[in-house]
Amino acid sequence: MKLKTFVLTVALALAASAVAVAAPPAGKGKPSTPAAAKGKPATTGDNCKPRVAVVLKGTLAATDGSTSITVDVKRTNHHGKVWKDLGVAIALDSKTKIVRNGRSSATSLVVADVVVVHARVCKADLANGGTPALTAKKVIARAPAAS
């Protein structure tokens, strides 16, 4: 009788272990759909991820008064190095914060001002020396130092 009980116990243990290693129930475990199908953001273009900050420092070369500025870039952060020593056209939009002697507007910018421009671009767009169009998030300006 003890042999029968032992065999039955071993059989139940094997059956339980087979259930434990079976596939997970529906909706559990690794997803089978690709990332793009789940609404993941793109790596380039509008609303891309990841985005990196580009900081450009230089002098204001030209302004149209409301929608764009041109900056002669002298210094940059790591992500802005492709624009160094270039005249860069930077778009301004309604969300761009402009600071010159306190909160200001784009019309208060003056050619030859010393400027710091903050922008954000897709990291993938910077690959292989790419220079995507820049839209400023913030422009900080001041009059040049008196000589």
N, C-alpha and C positions, 0 to 999 in steps of 0.2 A: 504494500500500500504506500509505503514511503517513496518507492521508486516512481509510482504513478504521480504523486504529488510533486516530486522533483521535476519530472518531465513536463508536467503541466505548467509549473512556475517558469521554467526555461522558455517554453513556447510563448507564454504571455509576455515575458521580457523581450523576446525577439520581435514580437508583433508591436509592442510599444515603441521600440527603437526604430522600427521601420516607419511608423507614423511620425516620429520626431524629426526624421530627416527628409520627409516629403516636402514638396514645393509649398511655398507660403500661400495663404489664401489670396484671392483676387484683391488687388489694390495695395498689397503689401510687398515689400522687397524692392528690388531694383526696378526703376521705370523702364518700360520698353519703348517709349516714344522719344524722339530726338528733342534736344533743347529748344530748337526753333519752333516746334509745334506747341510748346508749352507757353509761348508768349515771352520768351527770354529776349532781352534787348539786343539789338544788333551791335557789332563792334565798330561799324562806321556809319556815317550819316547822322540824321537827326535822332535824338534820344539814345545815343550810343552809350555803351558802358565798356570799359572804364573811360572816364574823362579825366584829363590832367590839366593842371593849371599852367598857363603860360604867362610869364611876367616879362614885359619889355620896358627898358628904361632908355630914354633918349630925349631928343628935342622935337618939338612939333614943327614939321616942315610945311604943312598946309592943312587947311580945314575948309569944308564947304558950309560950315555954320550949323548943320543939324544932323546929317546922316553919315558922315565919314570924316576921318582924319588921316593924315599921312605922317608917320613918325620916322625920323632917322634914328635907328636903333644902335645904341652904343654898348649896352649891357643887357644880359638876359639871365634867366634861370636855366636849368638843364634842358627843359623841354622846349625852350624858345631859341636854342642855339642856331637853328637853321635860318632864323631871321636876322642874325647879328650882322651889322654893317650893311644893312639893306634899308631902302626906303619902303616901309610897309604901309599899305592902305588898310585901315581898320574900320569896320562898319560900327555905327552907333545905332542903338534902337531905343525904344521907349523905356526899357528896363535898365539901361546903362546909367550907373551912378557917376556923376561928374563932380569933382571937388576941386575948387580953385578959390582960395580965400573964403572957405565955408562952402556949404552946399550951393552948387551952381548949375548952369545949363550949358549946353554945347556952344551957345553963342558967346559965352564968356571966355572961351579958349582963344589964345592969341598966338600967332606964329612966333616961334623962337622960345616958347615956354618950355621948361623942363618938365617932362611927363613920365609917369609910371602907368603902364597899361596892364590891367589884369584881364585875361581871357581864358576860356576853357575850350579844349578841343578833344576829339577822340584820340586816344592813344594809338590806335591802329592807323590813323591817318598820318601820323608822324613817321611811320616806318619807312625806311629807305630814303630818308631826307625829304619826305613830303612836306609841302607847305600849304595846308588847308587855309581857306578864308577865315579870317578872325573877326569875331564880333565881341567888342569890349563889354565886360561886365562892370568894370570900374576904371575910371581915368582920374588920376590925381595929378594936378598941374600946379606949377608955381612960376612966378616970373624968374628969369635968369638972374644970376648974381651980378651985381654991378661991377664993372671992370675998373 
